[in-house]
Amino acid sequence: MSDNESRECRVSGSDGRLIARRQLELWRILYYVTHKPALLARILNATAISAFTKRIPHWQTSISLTEACNMNCEHCFSKLFTKKAKQNQQKELTTDEIIGFIKETLELGVFAFDLQGGEVFLHPDLEDIILACEPSRSHIGIITNGTLFNESWALKLKRLGVDKICVSIDSGIEKEHDDFRRSPGTWKQATNAVDLALKFKFRVYVLTTVTHENLHSEGVTKIREYCIKKKVRNWLFIAIPVGNWRGKQEFLIDEKDHEFIADLNRRSRGLIARDISPHMFGFLKGCPAVTEAIHMTSYGDVIPCPFTHISLGNIRDHRLKDIIDRALTIEEFRTNKPVCLIGEDREFIRKYGHKTFESDEGPLDGEEVLGFESKLSRRDDSGT
């Protein structure tokens, strides 16, 4: 046996996958050293906190900048938020309000931002919001359906310091994706957006929503194969029965589906992943809702994640730190669970989640759904 053959045997199987993961993490460290050393320092600090104190740092925030969109997708839930906002005579957050929220997250140690919509490129002040995230010391991702991402935007985002472009593609079969998005030609636009993002050397993710019914389908299989061929990460969102899918609990994945995705993650060396997959250089894994991350709607409601439609408080009325601290009094939010709370944890769904599955508006009031024992202090007149 040659030396090369011997080495290949030694790194095969699980050992090989581990080495591949470590090589990928080393590449990321080298990237941050050369491009964003201040961000690397923040990441290493958070990793050290996690490793040595067993305290999970709050490091990630996703923000819906607007509910405006140029599509009407089969699984969309943004109309739920718009309906409730209209009933309450609420308007979307102003740019100044969004930037104020970002400043609060930075003060709490957040260093990763995912900006989305609706369709994120429809927000008129996207560039100002990116700058407010302090790109030199933050990791910034853009989530888009891909139809409005062009070379002009790619150049702007690269210059601004955006790190990651996430493009939603629901099937590797062109017609299936277009039908799901209810808009012909969008598969070509989305795949062109992937190619453009690769050309400009962004980290590229393809986002795919999977259900118990389609996980093993030809379309989802083909999109996985597409991502592996392109060497881009296929990020799987598991279906939640809200919005246009309200009440369709048959879409929820089961234990066999969970293990199938976990095996895909291992065999693909991390190219097929989901939010509970190993992250933070492998030190963390499990559902990050509230423990590590939160999401803010375009109307200011802070919710555990984009799919858990329970308002923990609104930033127009309350300070973010107070909102998070109170949310952490709920047992399910104190530690990372091995499964998605809203999509897999049947006990969490029985206690809380089923109410969102049955609602035709959102998000629901957390004080009513979660039964908080304390009231949040309101912001004073100065807005602090």
N, C-alpha and C positions, 0 to 999 in steps of 0.2 A: 504493500500500500504506500502510495506517495505521501509526502508531507502534506500536500494540499488536501488529498482525500482524507487523511487522518484528521486534519483540522476541521473539515466539513462535518465529519462524524461527531466530533466533540461539540460542535455548536448546533447540531441538529435538534429538532423537537423543541421542548420548552426552554432549554438552555439557549438555543439559537434565537428564539423569540425574545428572551430577556436581553441578550447581547444587542440585538437589533434595536430594542427600545432604548437601551442605554446609549447606543451610538446616536440615535435620534435626539435624545435629550442633550448629549454633548454638543451636537450640531447647533441646537437652539441656544445653548449657553454661549458658544462661540459667536453666534449671530448677535446676541445681545451685547457681548463684549465690544464688538466692532460698531454696532449701530445704536444701541441704547444702553450704555453702561449704568445710567441712573435707574432704569427699569430693572436691570439685572440685580442691582443692589436691593431693590424693594422685594423682588421675587425671592432672593436668597434669605432675606430677613424673615419673610413670611414662612418660607419652608423650614427655617430653623425653629421658629416658634411652634410650628406644627409638630416637628420631629421631637423636640426636647421638652416642651411643656404640655403636649397633648391637647393644647387649645387650638381649635380651628380658627384661622384668621378670616375675617370678612374681606374678601379680595376682589369680588367680581360683581358687576352690575350690568343689567341689560335695560335699555330704555327704548320705549316706543315713542318716537318723536312726533308721529302723526298717525291717525287712523286712515288718512286719505290713501287711496290705492287705485291703480289703473287696471285691476283685475277683480273678479268675483269668484274666488276659488271655492271648490266643493266643501272644503273643511274650515272655511273662514269663521273666526269668532269676533272680529273687530266690531261688527255691527252691534254686538251685545253692549259694548262699552259706550258706543255712540248713542244707543237708545236710552240708556240710563242717564247719560250726560245731558241729553236733550230734556228729559223729564225733570232733571234738577237744575236746568238752565245753566249748565256748566259749559265753558269754552275750553278748547285745548290749551295746554300750558303755553305761555309766551316763551320766546327764546330766552329772555332774561330769567324766567322762572326755571327753565331747564338748566341753564348755566348755574343758577344758585343751587340747584339740587346736586349738580356735578361737584361743585365746591364742597358740599357737605360730605359726599362720598369720598373725595380725596382726603379730607380731614380724618376720616375713619380708616384710612389705609387702603382703600380700593385702588387697584392698579390695572384692572382689566375691564374694558367697556365694550359691550356689543350694542351698536346702534341699529335700530330697525324701524319698521312701520307697523301697519300699512306698508307703503313703499317708501323707503327711507329717502330716495332721491327726489321725492316730491316736497320735502321740507325746504323752504327757501333759504334757511340759514344753516344748512348742514356744515359748511366749512367753519363757521364761527363756533358751532357746538363741538366739532372735532378739536379745535384749538383749545377750548375750555377744558378738555380732558387731559391737557398737558402731555402731548404725544411723546416728548422726549423721555418721560418717565412713566409712561402708561402703554399698555397693549390695547390696541383699538381694532375692533372688527366691525365690518359693515355687512348687514344681512339684507339681501335684495332678491327679488324675483328675476333679476338679470336683464329685464327688457330695456331699462334706461341707463344701464352701465355701458359707457362708451370710452373711446380712447382719451377724450378730453377729461372725463371724470377720473380715469385711471391715472393720468398724469397729475391731476390735482391732488388726489388722495395719496399718491406716492410722495409728493412734495410735502404734504401736510404731516406725514409720518404714520399713516394707517398701515397696519400690519397684515390684516386678514380680510379676505373677501369671501363671504358665504353666499352661495347661490342655491336657491331652492329648486330642486329637480325631483319630481315625484315618481318618475318611471324612466327606464331605459328604452321604452317604446315611445316613439315620437307622438303618435296619435293619442296614446293613453295619457301622457303628460298634458297635452293640449286640451283634451277633454276634461281632465281634472281641474285645470286652470281656467276652463271655459273660455279659452282664447286661442284661436289657431295661430300657429307660427311661433309660439312661445318656447317650445323645446329648442328650436334652432337658436333663438335669442339667448336662452339660458346657457346652452353649451358654448355659444360664441363668447359669452361673458366669462366662462371658465377659462377658455383659451386666452382671452385678453388678460385676465388676472394672472395667469401663468407667465404670459409674455412680460408683464411688468414686475414679475418676481414677488408677488404677494403670496402669503400662505393662503391656500385655497381649500375651502370646505364645500362639499355638496350636501345640502340638507334634504333629507327624505323622510316623509311621514309614513310610518308603517303601522299596520293594524294586524290583529290576529288573523284576519282573512287574507291579507295580501303579502305577508312577510315572506312566504315561500313562492310567490308568483313569479312569472317570467319577467314582468316589468321591473320589479324590485331586484331580482337577481341580475338583470342586465345593467342596472345602474350601479350595483356593486362592482360588477366586472369592469364597467366604464371607469370607475374611480380607481380601481387597482391598476388598470392600464395607464391611466393618466398620472398615477402616484399622487393623488389628492385624497384627502380624508373624506369618507362618507359618514356624515353625522346623522344618526338615526333618531328621529323624534317619534316616540310612541304615541299612538292616537289617544286622545281624550274626548269623551262624548259631550262636547260643549259646542256652542255656536251652531253652525249648520249641521253638525253631527250630534246635536243635543239628544240625550237619552239613548244613544246607540251603544249600550254597554257591551254588546257582542264584539265591538271593535277593540276592547281592552285585551292586551296580551296576557298569556298565562305563563306558568312556570316553565313549560317546555320552550315557549317562545323566548323567555328570558335567557335560558341556558343556550339556546341556539345563537342568539346575538352575542353572548359572552364568548362562545366558541369562535364565532366569526372574528371577534376582536383579537383573540389570541392567535388564530391562524393567519390573520392579515397583518400581524405585528403592529396593531393599533390603527391601521388605515380605516377599518370599520369600527366605529365607536359610538358612544352615547354619553349623556351627561353624568352617568354613574360610573363610567369607565375610569381606570387609574389616571390621575392628573396631578398637577403641582409636582412635577418630576417624579411621579409615582408614589409620593407620600400620602396622597389622599385618594379616596374613591367613595362612591355612594352618593345618594341624593343630596345635592348641595343647597336645597331650598332653605333659606333663612340662615342656616349655619354658616355658609360661605358666601351666599349670593342672594340678591333680591332682584325684582323687576319693577319698573315703574311704567304705568300706562301713560298715554298722552294727556290724560286728565289729572294726573298727579297722584293716583292711587298706588301705594306701594303694596305689591302682592308677592307671595313666596317665590313664584316663578311665572313665566308667561302663560302657563296652563292651569295654574291653581287660582281660580278666580274668586279669591277671598281678600278683601281689602284689609290690610293691617293698619291703615291710617293714610291720610292724604297729606302730602308735603305742603300744600297750601295752608293747612291748619296746624301741622305738628312738625317738630324737628325729626330728622331721619334717625338720629341716634336713639331718641325716645321710642320711635316706632319699632326699631329693631330690638331694643332691649326688652320691650314688652312682649314682642313676638316670641322671644327666646324663653318666656315663661311657659309656653306650650311645650309639653314633653316631647312631642314628635319633632320639634324644630331644634332641639338641643344638641343632637348628635346626628351624624350622617347615617341614614338608613341604607341597607344593602339594595333596596329596590326603590323605584320612583314612588313617592308618597301618593300622588294624585292618580297615577296610572296603574299601579300594581299593588300597593299596600291595602289589602281588602279591609283591614280594621280602620285605617285612616279614611278610606272611602265610606265605610259604614257610619263613622262618627261625623265626618265633615263633608267629604267630597261629593257624596250623592246629591247634596243640596244644590251644588253648582251644576250637576248633570241635568237637573230638572228645571233649571232657571232659564228664562228667555231674556234675561238682562244680567249685566255684570259690571264690576265685581260685586259680590255680596258683602254685606257689612260684617266685618270680622268680630265685632263685639257680640253680634247675634249668633253667628255660626260657631265661633271658637269659644265663646263664653269667657272673655278676659275678665279677670278679677279687679283690674284697675282701669282708671280712665287716663287718657293721655293729656299732658299739659298742652295748652294751646300756645302757639307762637305769640310773642308780645307784639306791640304795635310797630316795633322797629324791624320785625321780620326775622329776628334771631331766635 
